[in-house]
Amino acid sequence: METSPDTARELALLETIERDPDVTQASIATQLGVAVGTVNWHLKRLIEKGYVKIKRAERKKLRYIITPEGIALRARLTVDYIEQQFNLYRRTRKRVQEH
């Protein structure tokens, strides 16, 4: 399975939330090198699909919670990423050996 930029961002987003559930969208955007609007769009998608839930931590502060489905998605995306990297390594090694 080829990892699209969207799935790569979703994996990075889930990993970021897992490390710090109180992280802000602005902080996520800075860490991932994308616009806040991009983070917001991905978060809305993950929330709509039931992978992430929002809990109000304080008056203006949100906490992002990864659901069991979100944990399963992160695991699948991680496995897919690792498989893709191994396949890239194998293809590269084969090309080097052929030359």
Secondary structure as the mmCIF struct_conf table of DSSP 4:
data_model
#
loop_
_struct_conf.conf_type_id
_struct_conf.id
_struct_conf.beg_label_comp_id
_struct_conf.beg_label_asym_id
_struct_conf.beg_label_seq_id
_struct_conf.end_label_comp_id
_struct_conf.end_label_asym_id
_struct_conf.end_label_seq_id
HELX_LH_PP_P HELX_LH_PP_P1 GLU A 2 SER A 4
HELX_RH_AL_P HELX_RH_AL_P1 PRO A 5 ARG A 19
TURN_TY1_P TURN_TY1_P1 PRO A 21 ASP A 22
HELX_RH_AL_P HELX_RH_AL_P2 GLN A 25 LEU A 32
TURN_TY1_P TURN_TY1_P2 GLY A 33 GLY A 33
BEND BEND1 VAL A 34 VAL A 34
HELX_RH_AL_P HELX_RH_AL_P3 VAL A 36 GLU A 48
TURN_TY1_P TURN_TY1_P3 LYS A 49 GLY A 50
BEND BEND2 TYR A 51 TYR A 51
STRN STRN1 VAL A 52 ARG A 56
BEND BEND3 GLU A 58 LYS A 60
STRN STRN2 LEU A 62 ILE A 66
HELX_RH_AL_P HELX_RH_AL_P4 PRO A 68 GLU A 98
#
